[in-house]
Amino acid sequence: MPLYDLVCKNCGNTKEVFLKLDEPEPTCEKCQTKMTKAMSAPAFVLKGKNWYSDGYGLHDSKKKKGENKNA
């Protein structure tokens, strides 16, 4: 189940909740209005060599461009 940050637009109350995809958003404990999902940073970090910041995925395209120029 994904972890969501929920925010109440009425009173500003926030909380983190595990929700199923088909489960409706809960109501706020303070004011009893429906809470909405908020945007938050992802919970994972890509570490190590050969990821995007190191040019991951560009190696094949450079080889193909070089082959096309020589042909």
HELIX and SHEET records of a PDB file:
HELIX    1   1 TYR A   52  ASP A   54  5                                   3    
HELIX    2   2 LEU A   58  ASN A   70  1                                  13    
SHEET    1   A 3 THR A  14  PHE A  18  0                                        
SHEET    2   A 3 LEU A   3  VAL A   7 -1                                        
SHEET    3   A 3 THR A  36  ALA A  38 -1                                        
END                                                                             
